[in-house]
Structures are given as C-alpha cells and as structure tokens.
Amino acid sequence: MTALFARNANIQRLLRKHSISDILVDNPIGTTSNFLRNQTTSSRSNGRFPDFFRKAREYDLSPSSLFTSTFSSSSAAAAATKEAGIVGWYLGMIRCRPILTKSVTSALIYTAADLSSQTISQKSSESYDLLRTLRMAGYGLLILGPTLHFWFNFMSKLYPKRDLLPTLKKMAMGQMLYGPVMTVVFFSTNAHLQGENGAEIVARLKRDLLPTMISGAMYWPLCDFITFRFIPVHLQPLVSNSFSYLWTVYITYMASLEKAGVTSS
C-alpha cells in the first residue's frame, strides 16, 4: 500500500511538471513511452553511484593497472637516466657540488693540455715532465676552477641578460680584468713552484706577459662571445675550459720557458 501511494505521488508530481497535453503534443502516442523512459533515466543519472562508476571506468583503478602504471613510470625514468648517461651525471654534479666539479674539470683539462704541450715541444727521446703536469693540474684544481665559478656567477649577477650589449660588456671585463689577473697569477705561481725568487718572477712577467696578453686578445674574444651569449651560467666554466684547452697548450709552453735572462748552453 505504501509503495502504491509513493508511485501515485510520483505520477502526480510528474503531471504537475508536465501536463498531459504537453506530453501528447511533444511526444505522440508512439513516443510517450520514450519520454517516460528518458525521465526515468535522467532521474537515475542524478544519483552519485552512476557518476562514480563512470569515473572509475575513466580512471582504471584496478590493482593491475596501478602496478602497470608504476612499473611503466619507473621504466621510463630508468630509460631517461640511461639515455642521459655521463652528461646527465655531470649536470647533476654541477648542481650538487658546483665548485668541486668545475675545479676537477679544470684540473683534467690542464693535465691533458700540458701533456699535449709536452708532446708537441719535446723531442721523441725525452720523457714527460710529470712534475710539471702535476703543477698544471694543481693550478686548475685549486685556483682556476674556483675562480671561474665565482667570476661567471659575478658576471651573471652584474649583467643578467645575454643580449648583445651585456655580452660585449662581459667580454670587455674579461679582457681587461680577469684575463690579465689570472695570467699574472698563473706565471707567478708556476715560477714560484719551480723555485724562482721574486726578482726572477718579475723578470719573467716582463718578458712573457705582454706577448701572452696579445695572443689572448686574438684568441679569447670569440670564445667569450659564444660562452656569454649562448651558454647558461652554470655551464659557462665547462665551455670556457673546453675553449681553454688550446690556450692552455700555449700558456703551459710559455710557462715552461727558461728563466728570464738565462741562456741555454
């Protein structure tokens, strides 16, 4: 009896909302059942459960799908890591330990450059001067690497943009400040490690500094332009060190010359 009253109440509400004439006009006799079926379907769609099951179908939440998704994402990450290889590892080291990574990079480049310089300049019967190579590696590790890090960061803060005018300003400061200072430090440190005194170091600088600076003015502007204009600041020391390979072959040769004023027998 209760169900009968409820059904009648539903029919009454339906009739109040849609009169019999509206139903018959909009839906002929053959399609009236379709109208009622649509009304029943729409009333069911207002519930929560159909939406829930629809979204459950859209987002497959079965255990097998979750496992497959997790496995595929892990596999993708492993594949990306494998594809990145040593480049990805190096970039990660730059982010985690920037000064140490750049210093070791400078040491390795100076080591390779000095060995190349000795190979070019020495006779085939002569052996390599490993102590000289160790001095060059130490300079790259302890002096050049850290200073490159701070210099490029300073330039990036002073001139944040990489447009043409800021690039030219960075190049000019490199030629007028960083280059001459580091060349003096290099010659002085290497001469001191070879046992030269103050007067001999000054004599060496008077003899070798100007020719080295002239050579640097012909070599470094293009390298600096590429580095400052196109390379992100955290990779600039690496690119600069790469350019410095040929330069280091030359400068290590200059540093290995005899003392100023001393003639060979």
Residue frames relative to the residue before (quaternion, step in Angstrom):
aa qw qx qy qz dx dy dz
M 1.0000 0.0000 0.0000 0.0000 0.00 0.00 0.00
T 0.6504 0.5183 -0.3130 0.4585 3.58 0.96 -0.87
A 0.6453 0.5168 -0.3137 0.4669 3.56 1.00 -0.84
L 0.6333 0.5346 -0.3327 0.4499 3.57 1.05 -0.78
F 0.6553 0.5007 -0.3119 0.4718 3.59 0.96 -0.87
A 0.6439 0.5230 -0.3264 0.4531 3.59 0.96 -0.83
R 0.6520 0.5091 -0.3167 0.4641 3.56 0.99 -0.85
N 0.6488 0.5090 -0.3204 0.4662 3.56 0.96 -0.82
A 0.6318 0.5323 -0.3335 0.4541 3.56 1.01 -0.77
N 0.6410 0.5162 -0.3240 0.4666 3.58 1.01 -0.78
I 0.6485 0.5137 -0.3199 0.4619 3.57 1.00 -0.83
Q 0.6476 0.5208 -0.3223 0.4533 3.54 1.01 -0.81
R 0.6485 0.5053 -0.3267 0.4663 3.59 0.95 -0.81
L 0.6386 0.5314 -0.3188 0.4563 3.56 1.02 -0.83
L 0.6711 0.4939 -0.2954 0.4675 3.57 1.01 -0.87
R 0.6285 0.5230 -0.3486 0.4582 3.56 1.06 -0.65
K 0.6846 0.4814 -0.2780 0.4715 3.57 1.03 -0.82
H 0.7832 0.0836 -0.0189 0.6159 3.58 1.00 -0.85
S 0.3238 -0.7540 0.5366 0.1966 3.58 -0.54 1.12
I 0.6576 -0.5143 0.3716 0.4061 3.53 -1.31 0.40
S 0.6455 0.5321 -0.3281 0.4388 3.55 1.01 -0.78
D 0.6309 0.5264 -0.3365 0.4601 3.58 1.04 -0.76
I 0.6549 0.5181 -0.3177 0.4491 3.52 0.95 -0.88
L 0.7047 0.4683 -0.2762 0.4559 3.55 0.91 -0.96
V 0.6544 0.5049 -0.3299 0.4561 3.58 1.05 -0.70
D 0.7344 0.4198 -0.2385 0.4770 3.56 0.80 -1.02
N 0.7844 0.1802 -0.0797 0.5882 3.57 1.11 -0.66
P 0.3241 -0.7543 0.5338 0.2026 3.59 -0.31 1.13
I 0.7509 -0.4268 0.2585 0.4327 3.52 -1.35 0.28
G 0.6903 0.5015 -0.2995 0.4270 3.52 0.92 -0.83
T 0.7568 0.3804 -0.2011 0.4920 3.56 1.18 -0.51
T 0.3980 0.7278 -0.4795 0.2864 3.58 1.25 0.10
S 0.6226 0.5377 -0.3418 0.4544 3.54 1.03 -0.73
N 0.6165 0.5362 -0.3509 0.4575 3.59 1.10 -0.65
F 0.6225 0.5423 -0.3367 0.4528 3.57 1.04 -0.77
L 0.6810 0.4787 -0.2924 0.4707 3.56 0.88 -0.93
R 0.6379 0.5254 -0.3323 0.4545 3.53 1.06 -0.76
N 0.6450 0.5193 -0.3165 0.4627 3.58 1.03 -0.78
Q 0.6400 0.5197 -0.3267 0.4622 3.55 1.04 -0.81
T 0.6490 0.5099 -0.3160 0.4679 3.56 1.01 -0.80
T 0.6562 0.5182 -0.3117 0.4513 3.56 0.99 -0.87
S 0.6704 0.4951 -0.3057 0.4604 3.58 0.95 -0.90
S 0.6399 0.5160 -0.3423 0.4552 3.60 1.02 -0.67
R 0.6486 0.5033 -0.3262 0.4686 3.54 1.08 -0.64
S 0.6541 0.5387 -0.3219 0.4224 3.57 1.04 -0.76
N 0.5878 0.5838 -0.3804 0.4110 3.59 1.21 -0.26
G 0.5649 0.6106 -0.3872 0.3977 3.56 1.20 -0.27
R 0.6029 -0.5962 0.4030 0.3445 3.55 -1.25 0.31
F 0.6420 0.5869 -0.3431 0.3545 3.56 0.92 -0.82
P 0.6451 0.5025 -0.3672 0.4433 3.68 0.86 -0.71
D 0.6447 0.5132 -0.3283 0.4618 3.62 0.96 -0.81
F 0.6377 0.5405 -0.3282 0.4399 3.52 0.98 -0.84
F 0.7016 0.4556 -0.2814 0.4701 3.56 0.87 -0.98
R 0.6048 0.5491 -0.3608 0.4500 3.58 1.12 -0.61
K 0.6867 0.4627 -0.2813 0.4850 3.59 0.93 -0.87
A 0.6048 0.5460 -0.3586 0.4555 3.54 1.12 -0.58
R 0.6426 0.4962 -0.3271 0.4836 3.56 1.11 -0.64
E 0.6407 0.5218 -0.3330 0.4542 3.58 1.05 -0.76
Y 0.7639 0.2126 -0.1189 0.5976 3.59 0.95 -0.87
D 0.2589 -0.7981 0.5262 0.1386 3.49 -0.10 1.32
L 0.0882 -0.8437 0.5295 -0.0066 3.56 -0.31 1.30
S 0.3596 0.7396 -0.5038 0.2643 3.56 1.16 0.37
P 0.6306 -0.5527 0.3716 0.3985 3.61 -1.10 0.56
S 0.6438 0.5307 -0.3420 0.4324 3.58 0.98 -0.77
S 0.6620 0.4996 -0.3148 0.4617 3.58 1.01 -0.81
L 0.6326 0.5260 -0.3380 0.4571 3.59 1.00 -0.76
F 0.6546 0.5045 -0.3121 0.4686 3.56 0.97 -0.84
T 0.6582 0.5143 -0.3115 0.4531 3.56 0.97 -0.90
S 0.6518 0.5192 -0.3131 0.4555 3.59 1.01 -0.84
T 0.6656 0.5000 -0.3031 0.4638 3.57 0.91 -0.90
F 0.6639 0.5080 -0.3058 0.4557 3.54 0.97 -0.90
S 0.6691 0.5022 -0.3107 0.4513 3.58 0.95 -0.88
S 0.6521 0.5006 -0.3268 0.4662 3.63 0.99 -0.77
S 0.6368 0.5118 -0.3306 0.4725 3.59 1.03 -0.75
S 0.6542 0.5103 -0.3140 0.4615 3.55 0.98 -0.83
A 0.6394 0.5223 -0.3251 0.4612 3.57 1.03 -0.79
A 0.6539 0.5066 -0.3174 0.4637 3.59 0.97 -0.83
A 0.6554 0.5015 -0.3162 0.4679 3.58 0.98 -0.83
A 0.6488 0.5121 -0.3230 0.4610 3.58 1.00 -0.81
A 0.6444 0.5162 -0.3251 0.4611 3.59 1.01 -0.81
T 0.6469 0.5160 -0.3168 0.4635 3.59 0.99 -0.83
K 0.6626 0.5017 -0.3039 0.4657 3.54 0.98 -0.89
E 0.6541 0.5153 -0.3115 0.4578 3.56 1.04 -0.83
A 0.6375 0.5290 -0.3352 0.4488 3.59 1.00 -0.78
G 0.1287 -0.8512 0.4994 0.0971 3.56 1.03 -0.80
I 0.8388 -0.1666 0.1384 0.4995 3.52 -1.07 -0.81
V 0.5909 0.5678 -0.3767 0.4319 3.59 1.12 -0.56
G 0.6699 0.4884 -0.2957 0.4747 3.57 0.92 -0.90
W 0.6348 0.5227 -0.3297 0.4638 3.55 1.03 -0.79
Y 0.6637 0.5035 -0.3138 0.4556 3.60 0.92 -0.87
L 0.6571 0.5019 -0.3179 0.4639 3.59 0.93 -0.82
G 0.6328 0.5204 -0.3301 0.4688 3.56 1.07 -0.70
M 0.6484 0.5066 -0.3167 0.4719 3.58 1.02 -0.76
I 0.6185 0.5355 -0.3489 0.4571 3.60 1.05 -0.68
R 0.6671 0.4886 -0.3051 0.4725 3.58 1.01 -0.78
C 0.7236 0.4465 -0.2542 0.4609 3.59 0.92 -0.89
R 0.8073 0.0428 0.0265 0.5881 3.60 0.84 -1.00
P 0.0997 -0.8646 0.4870 0.0728 3.60 0.50 1.12
I 0.6966 0.4773 -0.3010 0.4431 3.61 0.79 -0.96
L 0.6647 0.4995 -0.3089 0.4618 3.57 0.89 -0.91
T 0.6647 0.5114 -0.3127 0.4460 3.59 0.88 -0.91
K 0.6882 0.4688 -0.2847 0.4749 3.58 0.89 -0.90
S 0.6337 0.5272 -0.3349 0.4565 3.59 1.07 -0.67
V 0.6604 0.4854 -0.3086 0.4827 3.58 0.94 -0.85
T 0.6149 0.5411 -0.3435 0.4594 3.59 1.05 -0.73
S 0.6562 0.4998 -0.3072 0.4747 3.59 0.94 -0.86
A 0.6464 0.5225 -0.3253 0.4510 3.58 0.96 -0.82
L 0.6671 0.4951 -0.3091 0.4629 3.59 0.92 -0.85
I 0.6629 0.4954 -0.3147 0.4648 3.60 0.95 -0.82
Y 0.6582 0.4945 -0.3152 0.4721 3.59 0.96 -0.79
T 0.6126 0.5369 -0.3460 0.4656 3.59 1.07 -0.66
A 0.6877 0.4696 -0.2851 0.4746 3.58 0.83 -0.98
A 0.6617 0.5134 -0.3149 0.4466 3.59 0.95 -0.82
D 0.6649 0.4942 -0.3174 0.4614 3.58 0.93 -0.79
L 0.6363 0.5075 -0.3347 0.4749 3.59 0.99 -0.75
S 0.6369 0.5066 -0.3263 0.4809 3.59 1.04 -0.70
S 0.6432 0.5251 -0.3222 0.4547 3.57 0.98 -0.83
Q 0.6636 0.4911 -0.3061 0.4741 3.59 0.95 -0.84
T 0.6299 0.5395 -0.3354 0.4468 3.56 1.04 -0.77
I 0.6823 0.4899 -0.2869 0.4606 3.57 1.00 -0.82
S 0.7757 0.4131 -0.1973 0.4343 3.57 0.82 -1.02
Q 0.7163 0.4615 -0.2807 0.4418 3.61 0.96 -0.72
K 0.5637 -0.5792 0.4742 0.3491 3.49 -1.34 0.35
S 0.6468 -0.5535 0.3637 0.3781 3.56 -1.20 0.52
S 0.6696 0.5082 -0.3054 0.4473 3.60 1.11 -0.60
E 0.6138 0.5663 -0.3473 0.4265 3.60 1.19 -0.38
S 0.3911 -0.7063 0.5418 0.2337 3.54 -1.16 0.66
Y 0.6095 -0.5647 0.4127 0.3733 3.53 -1.27 0.40
D 0.3678 -0.6929 0.5783 0.2241 3.54 -1.13 0.77
L 0.1823 -0.8336 0.5144 0.0850 3.57 0.10 1.30
L 0.5853 0.5625 -0.3773 0.4457 3.59 1.15 -0.50
R 0.6273 0.5155 -0.3281 0.4829 3.58 1.06 -0.74
T 0.6479 0.5091 -0.3175 0.4693 3.58 0.96 -0.83
L 0.6401 0.5218 -0.3261 0.4601 3.57 1.03 -0.76
R 0.6198 0.5323 -0.3410 0.4650 3.58 1.05 -0.71
M 0.6658 0.4994 -0.3033 0.4639 3.57 0.93 -0.88
A 0.6497 0.5098 -0.3157 0.4673 3.57 0.97 -0.82
G 0.6524 0.5131 -0.3129 0.4617 3.58 1.00 -0.80
Y 0.6250 0.5286 -0.3370 0.4652 3.56 1.04 -0.73
G 0.6747 0.4922 -0.2978 0.4625 3.58 0.91 -0.87
L 0.6887 0.4951 -0.2800 0.4497 3.56 1.00 -0.84
L 0.8055 0.3455 -0.1498 0.4575 3.57 0.76 -1.05
I 0.7812 0.3168 -0.1642 0.5123 3.60 1.07 -0.61
L 0.7618 0.4098 -0.2444 0.4381 3.58 0.49 -1.16
G 0.6613 0.5378 -0.3200 0.4137 3.59 0.81 -0.95
P 0.7058 0.4372 -0.2860 0.4784 3.64 0.73 -0.94
T 0.6705 0.4995 -0.3249 0.4421 3.62 0.92 -0.80
L 0.6046 0.5421 -0.3586 0.4603 3.60 1.07 -0.63
H 0.6274 0.5439 -0.3328 0.4469 3.57 0.98 -0.84
F 0.7336 0.4202 -0.2470 0.4736 3.57 0.73 -1.03
W 0.6271 0.5459 -0.3507 0.4309 3.61 1.01 -0.67
F 0.6999 0.4556 -0.2826 0.4719 3.59 0.80 -0.95
N 0.6284 0.5109 -0.3430 0.4758 3.61 1.03 -0.63
F 0.6373 0.5196 -0.3216 0.4694 3.58 1.04 -0.79
M 0.6579 0.5007 -0.3088 0.4702 3.58 0.94 -0.83
S 0.6472 0.5249 -0.3167 0.4531 3.56 1.03 -0.77
K 0.6761 0.4650 -0.2941 0.4900 3.60 1.04 -0.70
L 0.6582 0.5111 -0.3121 0.4562 3.56 1.04 -0.76
Y 0.7769 0.0639 -0.0179 0.6262 3.57 1.04 -0.86
P 0.1979 -0.8471 0.4789 0.1180 3.62 0.24 1.24
K 0.6910 0.4874 -0.2956 0.4446 3.59 0.97 -0.77
R 0.3228 -0.7314 0.5690 0.1924 3.52 -1.33 0.45
D 0.2823 0.7523 -0.5326 0.2659 3.54 1.08 0.76
L 0.7405 -0.4405 0.2729 0.4279 3.54 -1.32 0.14
L 0.6974 0.4824 -0.2935 0.4414 3.60 0.78 -0.97
P 0.6658 0.4664 -0.3277 0.4814 3.68 0.82 -0.77
T 0.6173 0.5440 -0.3488 0.4488 3.59 1.05 -0.67
L 0.6608 0.4993 -0.3043 0.4704 3.58 0.94 -0.86
K 0.6318 0.5225 -0.3333 0.4657 3.59 1.04 -0.71
K 0.6451 0.5077 -0.3187 0.4738 3.59 0.97 -0.81
M 0.6376 0.5253 -0.3255 0.4600 3.57 0.98 -0.82
A 0.6626 0.5112 -0.3073 0.4529 3.57 0.93 -0.91
M 0.6673 0.4884 -0.3068 0.4712 3.58 0.94 -0.83
G 0.6257 0.5350 -0.3382 0.4560 3.56 1.07 -0.65
Q 0.6880 0.4759 -0.2791 0.4714 3.56 0.99 -0.84
M 0.7421 0.4239 -0.2296 0.4656 3.58 0.99 -0.78
L 0.7893 0.3015 -0.1521 0.5128 3.60 1.05 -0.69
Y 0.7823 0.3830 -0.2257 0.4363 3.56 0.29 -1.26
G 0.6746 0.5208 -0.3082 0.4227 3.57 0.83 -0.95
P 0.7050 0.4485 -0.2930 0.4647 3.64 0.70 -0.94
V 0.6523 0.5197 -0.3283 0.4435 3.59 0.92 -0.88
M 0.7045 0.4599 -0.2810 0.4618 3.59 0.83 -0.93
T 0.6096 0.5356 -0.3613 0.4593 3.60 1.10 -0.55
V 0.6401 0.5032 -0.3181 0.4855 3.60 1.01 -0.80
V 0.6504 0.5076 -0.3191 0.4664 3.59 0.91 -0.87
F 0.6593 0.5202 -0.3187 0.4395 3.59 0.91 -0.87
F 0.6938 0.4625 -0.2875 0.4712 3.58 0.77 -0.99
S 0.6728 0.5043 -0.3065 0.4462 3.59 0.90 -0.88
T 0.6714 0.4959 -0.3024 0.4603 3.60 0.89 -0.91
N 0.6801 0.4848 -0.3000 0.4609 3.56 0.85 -0.92
A 0.6555 0.5014 -0.3184 0.4664 3.60 0.96 -0.80
H 0.6425 0.5166 -0.3273 0.4618 3.58 0.98 -0.79
L 0.6673 0.4900 -0.3079 0.4689 3.60 0.97 -0.77
Q 0.6526 0.4809 -0.3170 0.4922 3.58 1.19 -0.37
G 0.6052 -0.6066 0.3381 0.3891 3.60 1.27 0.07
E 0.4468 0.6866 -0.4714 0.3266 3.60 1.17 0.26
N 0.4061 -0.7082 0.5212 0.2489 3.57 -1.10 0.70
G 0.7669 -0.3975 0.2512 0.4367 3.55 -1.31 0.04
A 0.6676 0.5013 -0.3073 0.4566 3.58 0.91 -0.90
E 0.6617 0.5006 -0.3059 0.4668 3.56 1.00 -0.82
I 0.6258 0.5253 -0.3398 0.4658 3.59 1.08 -0.69
V 0.6481 0.5061 -0.3184 0.4716 3.58 0.97 -0.84
A 0.6470 0.5149 -0.3191 0.4631 3.59 0.95 -0.82
R 0.6341 0.5217 -0.3272 0.4677 3.58 1.03 -0.77
L 0.6613 0.5081 -0.3131 0.4544 3.57 0.92 -0.87
K 0.6434 0.5185 -0.3270 0.4585 3.58 0.99 -0.79
R 0.7019 0.4659 -0.2704 0.4659 3.55 1.03 -0.72
D 0.8224 0.3217 -0.1197 0.4536 3.60 0.79 -1.05
L 0.5790 0.6365 -0.3918 0.3259 3.60 1.08 -0.60
L 0.6966 0.4897 -0.2933 0.4347 3.61 0.76 -0.99
P 0.6649 0.4717 -0.3354 0.4722 3.67 0.82 -0.76
T 0.6379 0.5218 -0.3331 0.4581 3.58 1.05 -0.72
M 0.6579 0.5068 -0.3113 0.4619 3.59 0.96 -0.82
I 0.6293 0.5214 -0.3372 0.4673 3.60 1.02 -0.72
S 0.6516 0.4992 -0.3086 0.4806 3.57 0.97 -0.84
G 0.6513 0.5203 -0.3139 0.4544 3.58 1.02 -0.80
A 0.6414 0.5265 -0.3230 0.4550 3.58 1.07 -0.73
M 0.6705 0.4656 -0.3027 0.4919 3.58 1.18 -0.44
Y 0.7302 0.4485 -0.2399 0.4563 3.60 1.09 -0.62
W 0.7725 0.4683 -0.2178 0.3693 3.57 0.72 -1.09
P 0.5673 0.6218 -0.4260 0.3317 3.69 0.90 -0.55
L 0.6750 0.4704 -0.3089 0.4772 3.61 0.86 -0.83
C 0.6395 0.5208 -0.3259 0.4622 3.59 0.99 -0.81
D 0.6738 0.4880 -0.2953 0.4698 3.58 0.93 -0.89
F 0.6184 0.5460 -0.3529 0.4415 3.58 1.02 -0.73
I 0.6637 0.4871 -0.3027 0.4803 3.60 0.89 -0.89
T 0.6732 0.5134 -0.3030 0.4375 3.57 0.89 -0.92
F 0.7431 0.4143 -0.2349 0.4701 3.59 0.72 -1.02
R 0.7004 0.5017 -0.2771 0.4254 3.58 1.01 -0.77
F 0.8413 0.2433 -0.0709 0.4776 3.57 0.85 -0.94
I 0.7033 0.4789 -0.2666 0.4527 3.62 1.14 -0.42
P 0.4797 -0.6482 0.4976 0.3196 3.65 -0.93 0.80
V 0.6408 -0.5888 0.3319 0.3641 3.53 -1.09 0.78
H 0.6749 0.5038 -0.3287 0.4274 3.64 0.93 -0.74
L 0.7080 0.4102 -0.2652 0.5101 3.61 1.24 -0.29
Q 0.4518 0.7187 -0.4407 0.2919 3.59 1.22 -0.11
P 0.6392 0.5045 -0.3634 0.4526 3.67 0.89 -0.66
L 0.6297 0.5292 -0.3409 0.4552 3.59 1.03 -0.74
V 0.6800 0.4741 -0.2940 0.4757 3.59 0.87 -0.91
S 0.6437 0.5164 -0.3237 0.4628 3.57 0.99 -0.81
N 0.6419 0.5069 -0.3184 0.4792 3.58 1.01 -0.78
S 0.6292 0.5270 -0.3421 0.4575 3.59 1.03 -0.72
F 0.6587 0.4798 -0.3047 0.4930 3.57 1.00 -0.79
S 0.6741 0.5301 -0.3030 0.4156 3.56 1.03 -0.75
Y 0.4317 0.7033 -0.4804 0.2971 3.61 1.20 -0.09
L 0.7036 0.4390 -0.2716 0.4884 3.58 0.76 -1.02
W 0.6332 0.5295 -0.3287 0.4590 3.55 1.04 -0.79
T 0.6657 0.5059 -0.3062 0.4552 3.58 0.96 -0.81
V 0.5705 0.5617 -0.3842 0.4597 3.58 1.12 -0.59
Y 0.6856 0.4729 -0.2781 0.4785 3.57 0.98 -0.87
I 0.7241 0.4615 -0.2741 0.4330 3.58 0.75 -1.00
T 0.6205 0.5142 -0.3564 0.4729 3.61 1.08 -0.55
Y 0.6015 0.5318 -0.3556 0.4785 3.55 1.14 -0.57
M 0.6545 0.5054 -0.3135 0.4668 3.59 0.95 -0.86
A 0.6766 0.4999 -0.2981 0.4510 3.57 0.99 -0.82
S 0.6719 0.5000 -0.2975 0.4582 3.59 1.17 -0.52
L 0.4456 0.6923 -0.4697 0.3187 3.62 1.19 0.01
E 0.6311 -0.5414 0.3949 0.3907 3.54 -1.21 0.42
K 0.6752 -0.4764 0.3701 0.4245 3.53 -1.31 0.30
A 0.5710 -0.5955 0.4419 0.3523 3.52 -1.14 0.63
G 0.7979 0.2615 -0.2102 0.5008 3.56 -0.86 0.93
V 0.6315 0.4973 -0.3351 0.4916 3.62 1.24 -0.10
T 0.1705 -0.7934 0.5792 0.0769 3.59 -0.71 1.06
S 0.4833 -0.6560 0.4939 0.3033 3.53 -1.13 0.68
S 0.4939 -0.6740 0.4710 0.2828 3.50 -1.09 0.71
